[in-house]
Amino acid sequence: MLRILAVLVVLIGIVALGFLYWQAKSTPDFIEVGTLNIDGKAEIIDVTEDGNLLVYSNPDGKSIGVVDLSIAVAPRLLGSVEVPGEPTSVVVSPDGQWALATVYAHKPVKGEAAPDQRLPGLLAVINLQDPTAPELVSLIGIGHHPDSLALSTSGEELVAIIGIENEAVWVKDDVVTAKPDGDSVDVSEPGLVQILKLNPNAPYSWSVTGLPLSPDLLRNALMLAEDDPQPEFVALSPGRHMAAVSLQENNGIVLIDLATPEITSAFSVGSVLNRPADLRADNVVEFSQQYPGDASGQPLAGTRFPDAIAFSPNGQYLLSADEGDARLTGGRGFSIWSLTGELVWSDDGQTEQQAAAAGFYPDGESDKRGIEIEGIAAGRFGSRDFAFAASEKGSFLAIYDISNAYAPEFVQILSTGSKPESVKAIPARNLVAVGAEGSGNISIYQYVPAQE
């Protein structure tokens, strides 16, 4: 009898330990702790190095907003400043004293005469020394249609790396029209990358270097349109000596040495291999088809067309948000690349399946581009490296442990605002921030390490 009791005690102990272990392992790594609703859109966000100040672009309000993040559970709008056009991106200096915003100042309007594509876009220089009253101190002419920018520093200088997209503008009968089939003409200039240096204390003293993306470069990299580069998103390496730029509609990435500055390499990101997918918008979610094999009738089916990109925390890899462009294109997930363009890892449809299991899969987008990962970021929290992938159509944030870039592990999925556009890792505060274009809110998540 005593022996039986002893065995029972041991078994109960094992079960109890197993339960405690399950509890520890089931503890979420990230939890939502705060949100801030914006009057308009919270499209692109950036955060100071200490994680206490956040800036965002609001294209609806044609403004740049400033948010106090010092209390993560209660983010607070401090102030905003208008800019003369649609802000397409914004960055903040490491010390929080300055913000730079790219502005599409002469945006074509359907049905109206197309503006001269040589008219400049603008770089807005904004003084944040009083963040409750941000001040637009100067406007610098740059390429016509800027899209994304990143910020590095060199002594007292700020160094802006700007992707000038010059998105296609189609004209028929002397007015801007939707992209037609047949004989209409794209009147846009070729895109390029610009490196602009300025001392913010003397904002009218600046220099700019243009880095054209030549047809030979794009052709040799096996990209899709050698005469139309289409720069989309700019990412900065952790060491801040290298930048990467995605060419979304060209399906490639270029790397830039900022010390020179010059383009050092370019590579195509190709198409995804077959993976299980739901390709029918029929209110039934089942991954019984193969993508892109079962979509072979669609031109360029499975072509990744990367939007946002990010360096891994150690700077050795690049992550691409494989959003797509036309119907039934895109990777329906994200990928990891070496800096020489070799594919290190692809999610092979795992993110879509995890989204379905969590109730976030957007079935109405099944016959288009699925979850459309648009935003991507990476950061080191404790001893672990994480990737954060924001789904525009699923309105969620997928988190992976990428400590081993060749074998990432899925961690969790979190709800975001509608149509998240950008995501920012803030390791200094154990936080992650997401800006949602659809619902106009900024969500704040906190890292809560699971007990091991």
C-alpha positions as CSV (number, residue, x, y, z in Angstrom):
1,M,0.0,0.0,0.0
2,L,2.8,2.4,0.9
3,R,4.6,1.5,-2.3
4,I,1.4,2.4,-4.3
5,L,1.0,5.7,-2.4
6,A,4.7,6.5,-3.1
7,V,4.1,5.8,-6.8
8,L,1.0,8.0,-6.8
9,V,2.9,10.8,-5.2
10,V,5.7,10.5,-7.8
11,L,3.1,10.5,-10.6
12,I,1.2,13.4,-9.2
13,G,4.5,15.3,-9.0
14,I,5.4,14.5,-12.6
15,V,2.0,15.7,-13.7
16,A,2.3,18.8,-11.7
17,L,5.7,19.6,-13.1
18,G,4.4,18.9,-16.6
19,F,1.5,21.3,-16.0
20,L,3.9,24.0,-14.7
21,Y,6.1,23.5,-17.7
22,W,3.1,23.7,-20.0
23,Q,2.0,26.9,-18.3
24,A,5.5,28.4,-18.7
25,K,5.8,27.4,-22.4
26,S,2.2,28.6,-23.1
27,T,2.9,32.0,-21.7
28,P,2.7,34.5,-24.7
29,D,6.0,36.0,-25.6
30,F,4.3,39.3,-26.7
31,I,1.1,40.9,-25.4
32,E,-0.7,44.0,-26.4
33,V,-0.4,46.7,-23.7
34,G,-1.5,49.9,-25.3
35,T,-3.2,51.5,-28.3
36,L,-3.7,55.1,-29.6
37,N,-6.4,56.0,-32.1
38,I,-5.4,58.6,-34.7
39,D,-7.6,61.1,-36.6
40,G,-6.7,59.8,-40.0
41,K,-4.2,57.1,-40.9
42,A,-1.1,55.9,-39.0
43,E,0.8,54.7,-42.0
44,I,4.5,54.7,-41.5
45,I,6.1,54.8,-38.0
46,D,9.6,55.3,-36.6
47,V,10.9,55.4,-33.0
48,T,13.8,57.0,-31.2
49,E,16.6,54.8,-30.0
50,D,15.4,55.0,-26.4
51,G,11.9,54.0,-27.5
52,N,10.2,57.0,-25.8
53,L,9.1,59.0,-28.8
54,L,7.3,57.8,-31.9
55,V,6.5,59.6,-35.1
56,Y,4.0,58.6,-37.8
57,S,2.9,59.8,-41.2
58,N,-0.8,60.6,-41.8
59,P,-1.5,60.9,-45.5
60,D,-5.2,61.7,-44.9
61,G,-4.3,64.7,-42.8
62,K,-1.2,65.6,-44.8
63,S,0.7,65.7,-41.5
64,I,3.4,64.1,-39.3
65,G,2.4,63.2,-35.8
66,V,4.4,62.8,-32.6
67,V,3.5,60.3,-29.8
68,D,4.8,59.9,-26.3
69,L,5.7,56.3,-25.7
70,S,7.3,56.7,-22.3
71,I,4.3,55.0,-20.7
72,A,3.7,52.1,-23.1
73,V,0.2,51.2,-21.7
74,A,-0.9,54.8,-22.4
75,P,0.6,56.2,-25.6
76,R,-0.2,59.9,-25.9
77,L,-0.4,62.2,-28.9
78,L,1.9,65.2,-28.3
79,G,1.5,67.2,-31.4
80,S,1.5,67.2,-35.2
81,V,2.6,69.4,-38.1
82,E,1.2,69.7,-41.6
83,V,3.3,69.1,-44.7
84,P,2.6,70.4,-48.3
85,G,1.4,67.1,-49.8
86,E,1.1,63.5,-49.1
87,P,3.7,62.2,-46.6
88,T,4.9,58.9,-47.8
89,S,7.4,58.0,-45.1
90,V,8.9,59.5,-41.9
91,V,12.0,58.9,-39.8
92,V,13.2,60.3,-36.5
93,S,16.8,61.1,-35.4
94,P,18.2,58.8,-32.7
95,D,18.1,61.6,-30.1
96,G,14.5,62.6,-31.0
97,Q,15.4,66.2,-31.9
98,W,14.6,66.0,-35.6
99,A,12.2,64.2,-38.0
100,L,12.5,63.9,-41.8
101,A,9.5,63.1,-44.0
102,T,9.3,62.4,-47.7
103,V,6.4,64.2,-49.3
104,Y,4.6,63.5,-52.6
105,A,3.9,67.1,-53.5
106,H,2.6,66.8,-57.0
107,K,0.5,63.6,-57.0
108,P,-1.4,62.7,-60.2
109,V,-5.1,62.7,-59.9
110,K,-7.2,60.4,-62.1
111,G,-9.2,62.4,-64.6
112,E,-6.9,65.5,-64.4
113,A,-3.9,66.5,-66.5
114,A,-0.8,64.8,-65.4
115,P,1.7,67.0,-63.5
116,D,5.2,67.4,-65.0
117,Q,7.1,64.5,-63.8
118,R,10.2,66.7,-63.3
119,L,8.5,68.7,-60.5
120,P,10.2,67.9,-57.3
121,G,9.0,65.9,-54.4
122,L,10.0,67.2,-51.0
123,L,12.0,66.2,-47.9
124,A,10.5,68.0,-44.9
125,V,12.8,68.8,-42.1
126,I,10.9,69.0,-38.8
127,N,12.2,70.3,-35.4
128,L,11.0,68.1,-32.5
129,Q,12.9,69.9,-29.7
130,D,9.4,70.7,-28.4
131,P,7.5,67.6,-29.4
132,T,4.2,69.2,-28.4
133,A,4.7,71.8,-31.1
134,P,6.7,70.2,-34.0
135,E,8.0,72.8,-36.4
136,L,8.5,72.5,-40.1
137,V,11.8,74.3,-40.6
138,S,12.7,73.6,-44.2
139,L,11.7,71.8,-47.4
140,I,14.3,70.3,-49.7
141,G,13.5,69.4,-53.4
142,I,14.1,65.8,-54.2
143,G,12.9,63.3,-56.8
144,H,9.3,63.7,-58.0
145,H,7.7,60.7,-56.3
146,P,9.5,59.7,-53.1
147,D,8.3,56.5,-51.4
148,S,10.4,55.3,-48.5
149,L,13.4,56.6,-46.6
150,A,15.8,55.5,-43.8
151,L,18.1,57.6,-41.7
152,S,21.8,57.2,-40.8
153,T,24.1,59.7,-39.1
154,S,27.6,60.9,-39.8
155,G,28.9,63.2,-37.1
156,E,26.5,66.1,-36.9
157,E,25.0,65.2,-40.2
158,L,21.8,63.4,-40.9
159,V,22.0,61.0,-43.9
160,A,18.7,60.2,-45.5
161,I,18.5,57.3,-48.0
162,I,15.5,57.9,-50.1
163,G,13.7,55.6,-52.6
164,I,12.3,57.7,-55.4
165,E,9.7,55.3,-56.8
166,N,8.3,57.4,-59.6
167,E,5.3,55.0,-59.8
168,A,3.8,54.5,-63.2
169,V,1.5,57.3,-64.4
170,W,-0.7,56.3,-67.4
171,V,-2.2,59.1,-69.5
172,K,-4.9,58.8,-72.1
173,D,-6.5,61.7,-73.9
174,D,-4.2,64.1,-71.9
175,V,-5.6,63.0,-68.5
176,V,-4.4,60.5,-65.9
177,T,-6.3,57.2,-66.2
178,A,-6.3,53.8,-64.6
179,K,-3.6,51.5,-66.0
180,P,-5.1,50.3,-69.3
181,D,-4.3,47.5,-71.7
182,G,-3.1,48.4,-75.1
183,D,-1.6,51.7,-76.3
184,S,-1.6,54.1,-73.4
185,V,1.7,55.6,-72.3
186,D,3.5,55.6,-68.9
187,V,4.9,59.2,-68.6
188,S,6.8,58.7,-65.3
189,E,10.5,59.1,-65.1
190,P,12.7,56.2,-64.1
191,G,13.1,55.8,-60.3
192,L,16.4,56.1,-58.4
193,V,17.9,56.2,-54.9
194,Q,19.0,59.5,-53.5
195,I,21.5,60.0,-50.6
196,L,20.9,63.4,-48.9
197,K,23.1,64.8,-46.2
198,L,22.3,67.8,-44.1
199,N,23.2,69.4,-40.8
200,P,19.8,69.9,-39.1
201,N,21.1,73.0,-37.3
202,A,21.7,74.5,-40.7
203,P,18.9,72.9,-42.7
204,Y,19.4,75.0,-45.8
205,S,22.9,73.6,-46.3
206,W,22.6,70.2,-47.8
207,S,24.0,67.9,-50.5
208,V,22.4,65.1,-52.5
209,T,23.8,62.2,-54.5
210,G,21.7,60.4,-57.0
211,L,22.2,56.6,-57.5
212,P,20.6,55.6,-60.8
213,L,19.4,52.0,-61.2
214,S,20.7,51.3,-64.6
215,P,19.1,49.0,-67.2
216,D,22.3,46.9,-67.2
217,L,22.2,46.5,-63.4
218,L,18.6,45.4,-63.5
219,R,19.0,43.2,-66.6
220,N,22.0,41.4,-65.1
221,A,20.1,40.8,-61.9
222,L,17.3,39.2,-63.8
223,M,14.7,41.7,-62.7
224,L,11.5,42.3,-64.6
225,A,11.6,45.8,-66.1
226,E,15.1,47.1,-66.8
227,D,13.9,50.6,-67.8
228,D,11.6,51.1,-64.8
229,P,13.3,50.4,-61.4
230,Q,10.4,51.2,-59.0
231,P,12.3,51.6,-55.7
232,E,9.8,50.8,-52.8
233,F,11.3,50.4,-49.3
234,V,14.6,51.3,-47.7
235,A,16.1,49.4,-44.8
236,L,19.3,50.2,-42.9
237,S,21.7,47.6,-41.6
238,P,22.4,47.5,-37.8
239,G,25.9,48.8,-38.3
240,R,24.4,51.6,-40.4
241,H,27.0,51.3,-43.2
242,M,24.8,49.5,-45.6
243,A,21.3,50.1,-47.0
244,A,19.0,47.8,-48.9
245,V,16.2,48.9,-51.2
246,S,13.4,46.7,-52.5
247,L,12.2,47.2,-56.1
248,Q,8.8,45.8,-55.6
249,E,7.4,45.8,-59.2
250,N,10.8,44.7,-60.4
251,N,10.9,41.8,-57.9
252,G,14.3,42.5,-56.6
253,I,16.6,44.1,-54.0
254,V,19.7,46.3,-54.3
255,L,22.4,46.8,-51.7
256,I,24.1,50.2,-51.2
257,D,27.5,51.0,-49.5
258,L,26.8,54.3,-47.7
259,A,30.4,55.2,-47.2
260,T,31.0,55.5,-51.0
261,P,28.0,55.8,-51.7
262,E,27.4,53.3,-54.5
263,I,25.2,50.3,-55.4
264,T,27.2,47.2,-54.7
265,S,24.9,44.4,-55.7
266,A,21.4,43.6,-56.9
267,F,19.4,40.4,-57.1
268,S,16.0,39.1,-58.0
269,V,13.9,37.3,-55.4
270,G,12.2,35.1,-57.9
271,S,9.1,33.1,-57.3
272,V,7.9,30.8,-54.5
273,L,7.8,27.1,-54.8
274,N,4.6,25.2,-54.5
275,R,2.9,25.3,-51.1
276,P,-0.6,24.4,-49.7
277,A,-3.0,27.3,-50.2
278,D,-6.6,28.3,-50.3
279,L,-7.2,29.9,-53.7
280,R,-11.0,30.1,-53.6
281,A,-12.9,33.0,-52.0
282,D,-15.9,30.8,-51.0
283,N,-16.2,31.3,-47.3
284,V,-14.5,28.0,-46.7
285,V,-10.9,28.0,-45.6
286,E,-9.1,24.8,-46.6
287,F,-5.5,24.5,-47.8
288,S,-6.2,21.9,-50.4
289,Q,-4.6,23.5,-53.5
290,Q,-1.1,24.2,-54.5
291,Y,0.2,27.8,-55.0
292,P,1.4,28.9,-57.5
293,G,0.9,25.6,-59.5
294,D,-2.9,25.9,-59.4
295,A,-2.6,29.5,-60.5
296,S,-0.5,28.9,-63.5
297,G,-2.9,30.8,-65.7
298,Q,-2.0,34.0,-64.0
299,P,1.0,35.8,-65.5
300,L,3.9,35.9,-62.9
301,A,2.0,33.7,-60.5
302,G,4.0,33.2,-57.3
303,T,6.4,36.1,-58.0
304,R,7.3,37.5,-54.6
305,F,7.2,41.3,-55.4
306,P,8.7,42.3,-52.0
307,D,7.4,45.4,-50.3
308,A,9.0,46.1,-46.9
309,I,12.4,44.6,-46.2
310,A,14.5,44.5,-43.0
311,F,18.0,43.4,-41.9
312,S,18.2,40.6,-39.3
313,P,19.5,41.9,-35.9
314,N,23.0,40.7,-36.6
315,G,23.0,42.3,-40.1
316,Q,23.8,39.1,-41.9
317,Y,20.4,38.5,-43.5
318,L,17.6,40.3,-45.2
319,L,13.9,39.6,-44.6
320,S,11.4,40.4,-47.4
321,A,7.6,40.9,-47.0
322,D,6.5,39.1,-50.2
323,E,3.3,41.1,-50.7
324,G,2.7,40.6,-54.4
325,D,1.6,43.1,-57.0
326,A,-1.0,41.7,-59.4
327,R,-3.7,39.1,-58.7
328,L,-2.3,35.7,-57.5
329,T,1.2,37.0,-57.2
330,G,3.3,37.3,-54.0
331,G,4.7,34.8,-51.6
332,R,1.7,34.9,-49.3
333,G,4.3,35.1,-46.5
334,F,7.9,36.2,-46.0
335,S,11.4,35.1,-46.9
336,I,14.9,35.4,-45.5
337,W,17.9,36.0,-47.8
338,S,21.7,36.1,-47.6
339,L,23.3,39.4,-48.5
340,T,24.4,37.8,-51.7
341,G,20.9,36.9,-52.7
342,E,20.6,33.2,-51.8
343,L,17.3,32.1,-50.4
344,V,17.9,31.1,-46.8
345,W,14.3,30.3,-45.7
346,S,10.7,30.7,-47.0
347,D,7.7,30.2,-44.8
348,D,6.1,27.8,-47.4
349,G,2.6,28.8,-46.5
350,Q,3.0,28.3,-42.7
351,T,1.9,31.9,-41.9
352,E,-1.3,31.6,-43.8
353,Q,-2.1,28.3,-42.0
354,Q,-1.3,29.7,-38.6
355,A,-3.5,32.7,-39.4
356,A,-6.4,30.3,-40.3
357,A,-5.9,28.4,-37.1
358,A,-6.1,31.6,-35.1
359,G,-9.1,32.9,-37.0
360,F,-7.3,35.7,-38.9
361,Y,-7.2,34.3,-42.5
362,P,-9.0,36.6,-44.9
363,D,-10.9,34.1,-47.1
364,G,-12.2,36.9,-49.4
365,E,-8.6,37.5,-50.5
366,S,-7.9,33.8,-51.3
367,D,-8.2,34.3,-55.1
368,K,-6.0,37.4,-55.0
369,R,-2.8,37.6,-52.9
370,G,-3.9,36.0,-49.6
371,I,-2.7,37.5,-46.4
372,E,-0.4,40.0,-48.1
373,I,2.5,40.5,-45.7
374,E,3.3,44.2,-46.2
375,G,5.3,45.2,-43.1
376,I,8.4,43.4,-41.8
377,A,10.8,44.1,-38.9
378,A,13.3,42.3,-36.8
379,G,14.8,42.8,-33.4
380,R,16.8,41.1,-30.6
381,F,14.9,40.7,-27.3
382,G,17.0,39.1,-24.6
383,S,19.0,36.4,-26.3
384,R,16.4,35.7,-29.0
385,D,16.1,37.2,-32.5
386,F,12.5,37.8,-33.7
387,A,10.9,38.6,-37.0
388,F,7.6,40.6,-37.0
389,A,5.5,40.2,-40.2
390,A,2.4,42.4,-40.6
391,S,-0.5,41.1,-42.7
392,E,-2.4,43.9,-44.5
393,K,-5.4,41.8,-45.4
394,G,-5.5,39.6,-42.3
395,S,-4.9,42.5,-39.9
396,F,-2.5,40.5,-37.7
397,L,1.1,40.4,-36.6
398,A,2.9,37.1,-37.1
399,I,6.0,36.6,-34.9
400,Y,8.8,34.1,-35.5
401,D,12.0,33.3,-33.6
402,I,14.7,33.7,-36.2
403,S,17.7,33.1,-33.9
404,N,18.5,30.3,-36.4
405,A,17.8,32.1,-39.7
406,Y,17.8,28.7,-41.5
407,A,15.1,27.2,-39.3
408,P,12.8,29.9,-37.9
409,E,10.2,28.9,-35.3
410,F,6.6,30.2,-35.3
411,V,5.9,32.0,-32.0
412,Q,2.4,33.5,-32.1
413,I,-0.1,35.7,-33.9
414,L,-1.5,38.9,-32.5
415,S,-4.4,41.0,-33.7
416,T,-3.6,44.5,-35.0
417,G,-5.7,47.4,-36.3
418,S,-7.2,47.2,-39.7
419,K,-4.6,47.0,-42.6
420,P,-1.3,47.3,-40.7
421,E,1.2,49.1,-42.9
422,S,4.4,49.3,-40.8
423,V,6.0,47.6,-37.8
424,K,8.9,48.8,-35.6
425,A,10.8,46.7,-33.1
426,I,11.9,48.6,-30.0
427,P,14.3,46.3,-28.1
428,A,15.5,49.1,-25.8
429,R,12.0,49.0,-24.2
430,N,11.0,45.4,-25.0
431,L,8.3,46.8,-27.2
432,V,7.0,46.5,-30.7
433,A,4.8,49.1,-32.4
434,V,2.4,48.6,-35.4
435,G,0.8,51.4,-37.4
436,A,-2.5,50.5,-39.1
437,E,-3.6,52.4,-42.2
438,G,-7.2,51.1,-42.2
439,S,-8.3,51.8,-38.7
440,G,-5.9,54.6,-38.0
441,N,-4.4,53.3,-34.8
442,I,-1.0,52.5,-33.3
443,S,-0.8,49.3,-31.3
444,I,1.9,48.7,-28.7
445,Y,3.1,45.2,-27.7
446,Q,5.4,44.1,-24.9
447,Y,7.9,41.2,-24.8
448,V,7.2,39.0,-21.8
449,P,9.8,36.2,-21.8
450,A,8.4,32.8,-21.0
451,Q,9.9,31.1,-18.0
452,E,12.1,28.2,-19.0
